[in-house]
């Protein structure tokens, strides 16, 4: 009698488990419809693990799990989920076009943001889609722009950049498809070097997966000038730099401080006074004993065309990654 009761109880428990699992299975099937699986395959062909030309629910689940970044993300810095629906929608559209990287929106904590001058609350960080073992190099890109550009909010800036074909660090990361992290901070005024140092301190403390011996910085136009000022103040923080498309700094800058920092400069040949200024800068660096300085001039390119050319130069990333502090 006791055996029969135990058997009935056991059967009842099994039935309850099956019933509770059924809604989850149906919901899961709806989440991964054939249409959505086909779209996922189009954007992420690497998710097709058995290479049969179609995705299964199991494959897309494994692929999602593989995109988790070595346990990264301290609680203090997370991708913003619902605080700005428009930004997240724009971000989704960007990621739909990328195969090698995933761009995430970062919101600086309030106590940090107060120390960042006019840097905006949001930044963009880009991770490789494929999981990479060990620590990753970090490439920081400083955008250009003047007051008219700064007057636009971050959402509007991204929209304009997309329409005009303006590129940033995440575009270069997608192009090269390397195992690196890129950070695109954003500012509403001329870049402040002290604020950038504060930002980098926080980033290195918060993301332990970053290799502190392989931090690189680049920028174009006003971002190139900011890159130059930053490495002049804090050259020991970087393994290589690329200040591009700007006036070339001042002849009074102490080039000897940068004698050991690899630097690759670029400019369009028709970009006003910039190419001549950068050539003089290269001469000063070479005279100071820098044997790892190089210069590229894009023939016939004006300021905007020169900017596109910089972010289409995949060799720049390969060259940078060849250096470590």
Order of alpha helices (4+ residues) and beta strands (2+ residues): alpha-alpha-alpha-alpha-beta-alpha-beta-beta-alpha-alpha-alpha-beta-alpha-beta-alpha-beta-beta-alpha-beta-alpha-alpha
